[in-house]
Amino acid sequence: MSIINYDLNKDTTKETRMPKNAQKASDETTELVRTTLIVQLGLAGVAQQGIRRIAGCDMNRVNNILKLLKPKRKSRKTKEVS
């Protein structure tokens, strides 16, 4: 039977941290999910202020994403003469 000695004075914070590249990937994934949430709530007809509260982001981000969902106006059609 072996005895494991633990050093209680040892700093273990370095062992529990995520590597920078993994944390960056995690942040990018979070932002992608947040953007998808904004799009889905916009398509469901939720008010922009409500989307801002639910997604936990600023109003500019909500506006910039939702303005891409609005159909653009079509140019005037010329009347065809037959």
Secondary structure, DSSP 8 states (H G I E B T S, - for coil): -------TTS--HHHHS--HHHHHHHHHHHHHHHHHHHHHHHHTT--HHHHHHHHT--HHHHHHHHTTTS------------
